Amino acid sequence: MMNLRILFILFLSFFYILSCSKTERTHLPVKDAVPCVVVRVSDGDTFHCTLSSGEEVKVRLIGVDTPESSDNPKARRDAEKSNVSVEEIIRMGKLSAEFTKKLLPRGTKVYLEFDVQKTDRYGRLLAYVWLSDGSMLNELLVREGYAQVYTIPPNVKYQERLLRAQRYARENRKGLWGM
């Protein structure tokens, strides 16, 4: 009985030491993801990060669209299309941006996965962004109701996954769907 107790204590000690380790553990479901360190968040679906080469890049999340967080032509078009005031669009955009900022504080290491097109017409990197716990930022934004699915072919690798997340958000009145 004493040997069993000692083994149990050793077992618990081993896992405690592992949990306290400073080694970064990632559980990325993708191969060849490009590491990038967050510099700042621009809005709900765009942020800046530094690649291992030292180059700072602007990243636009693939497959999602968040409301605009400032008064601009797109915010006005979105307001007209949705029959929602520009002020409400901007308010929702700020909520989305805050949600993204909480997930991507400065210094956070993320991993970029590209689809067919690597950049958009504005020179931004287009990416699915993986957090170190293995979750996809694009999907989290949609699932929690802070973005809606917005796929532009040929970049449709996770379209079905994002649509499932959007159905969940709508059905459960998450984030912007609950307003």
C-alpha positions in Angstrom: 0.0 0.0 0.0 2.9 2.3 0.8 4.5 1.7 -2.6 1.3 2.6 -4.3 1.0 5.8 -2.4 4.6 6.7 -3.3 4.0 6.0 -6.9 0.9 8.1 -6.9 2.8 11.0 -5.3 5.6 10.7 -7.9 3.0 10.6 -10.7 1.3 13.8 -9.4 4.7 15.4 -8.9 5.7 14.6 -12.5 2.6 16.2 -14.0 2.9 19.2 -11.7 6.5 19.8 -12.9 5.3 19.4 -16.5 2.5 21.9 -16.0 4.9 24.4 -14.6 7.4 24.1 -17.4 8.1 27.3 -19.4 8.4 25.3 -22.6 5.8 26.5 -25.1 3.4 23.7 -26.1 1.5 24.0 -29.2 -1.1 21.7 -30.5 -1.5 22.9 -34.0 -3.6 20.8 -36.3 -1.7 22.1 -39.4 1.7 21.5 -40.7 4.0 24.3 -42.0 2.2 27.1 -40.2 4.3 30.3 -40.1 5.0 31.7 -36.6 4.3 35.4 -36.1 4.3 37.6 -32.9 1.4 40.1 -32.5 2.4 43.8 -32.6 -1.1 45.3 -32.6 -4.7 44.7 -33.6 -6.2 47.1 -36.2 -9.8 45.9 -36.0 -11.8 42.7 -35.5 -10.3 40.9 -38.6 -6.9 42.6 -39.1 -3.8 42.7 -37.1 0.0 43.4 -37.4 2.6 40.9 -36.4 6.4 40.2 -36.8 7.6 37.2 -38.7 10.8 35.4 -37.6 12.7 37.3 -40.3 11.9 40.5 -38.3 9.5 41.8 -41.0 6.3 43.3 -39.7 3.3 42.3 -41.8 -0.4 43.1 -41.8 -2.6 40.0 -41.6 -6.3 39.8 -42.8 -8.2 36.8 -41.5 -9.5 34.6 -44.3 -13.2 33.7 -44.4 -14.6 36.2 -41.9 -15.8 39.8 -41.8 -16.3 41.9 -38.7 -18.2 45.2 -38.6 -16.3 48.3 -39.3 -15.0 50.1 -36.2 -14.8 53.6 -37.7 -17.0 55.7 -40.0 -15.8 55.0 -43.5 -17.4 54.1 -46.9 -17.7 50.4 -46.1 -19.4 51.1 -42.8 -21.9 53.3 -44.7 -22.5 50.6 -47.3 -22.9 47.9 -44.6 -25.4 50.2 -42.8 -27.4 50.7 -46.0 -27.4 47.0 -46.9 -28.4 45.8 -43.4 -30.8 48.6 -42.5 -28.7 49.3 -39.3 -27.4 52.8 -38.5 -23.8 53.6 -39.1 -23.4 54.3 -35.4 -24.6 50.8 -34.5 -22.3 49.2 -37.1 -19.4 51.1 -35.6 -20.4 50.1 -32.0 -20.5 46.4 -33.1 -17.2 46.8 -34.9 -15.6 48.1 -31.7 -17.0 45.1 -29.8 -15.4 42.8 -32.4 -12.1 44.6 -32.2 -12.1 44.4 -28.4 -12.8 40.7 -28.6 -9.8 40.2 -31.0 -7.6 42.3 -28.8 -8.3 40.1 -25.8 -7.3 37.0 -27.8 -4.2 38.7 -29.4 -2.4 40.9 -26.8 0.9 42.3 -27.9 3.6 39.7 -27.9 1.3 36.7 -28.4 2.8 34.1 -30.7 0.3 32.9 -33.4 0.7 30.7 -36.4 -0.4 31.6 -39.9 -1.8 29.1 -42.4 -2.3 30.2 -45.9 -4.8 29.1 -48.5 -4.6 29.4 -52.3 -3.9 33.2 -52.3 -1.3 34.5 -50.0 -2.0 38.2 -50.2 -5.0 40.4 -51.1 -5.0 43.5 -53.4 -3.9 45.7 -50.5 -0.8 43.6 -49.8 -2.1 42.1 -46.6 -1.2 38.5 -45.8 -4.4 36.4 -45.9 -4.4 33.7 -43.2 -6.1 31.3 -41.0 -4.6 32.2 -37.6 -3.9 29.4 -35.1 -3.4 30.1 -31.4 -0.9 28.1 -29.4 -3.7 26.1 -27.8 -4.7 24.8 -31.3 -7.8 26.9 -31.8 -8.4 28.9 -34.9 -8.9 32.6 -34.3 -11.1 33.0 -37.5 -13.4 30.3 -36.1 -13.5 31.7 -32.6 -14.6 35.1 -33.9 -17.5 33.5 -35.8 -18.4 31.0 -33.1 -18.6 33.7 -30.4 -20.6 36.0 -32.7 -18.1 38.7 -33.4 -17.7 38.0 -37.1 -19.7 36.5 -39.9 -18.6 34.1 -42.6 -17.2 35.9 -45.7 -15.4 33.6 -48.1 -13.9 34.7 -51.3 -12.9 31.9 -53.7 -10.4 30.4 -54.1 -9.7 30.8 -50.4 -12.4 28.4 -49.1 -10.4 25.7 -47.2 -12.4 26.0 -44.0 -15.7 27.4 -45.3 -17.9 24.6 -44.0 -16.2 24.7 -40.6 -16.8 28.5 -40.4 -20.4 28.1 -41.5 -21.0 25.5 -38.7 -19.6 28.0 -36.2 -21.9 30.7 -37.6 -24.9 28.5 -37.2 -23.9 27.8 -33.6 -23.5 31.6 -32.9 -26.9 32.5 -34.4 -28.8 29.6 -32.7 -27.2 30.5 -29.3 -27.5 34.3 -29.9 -23.8 34.8 -29.2 -22.1 38.1 -29.5 -23.6 40.4 -32.2 -26.3 37.8 -32.9 -27.7 38.4 -29.3 -28.2 42.1 -29.8 
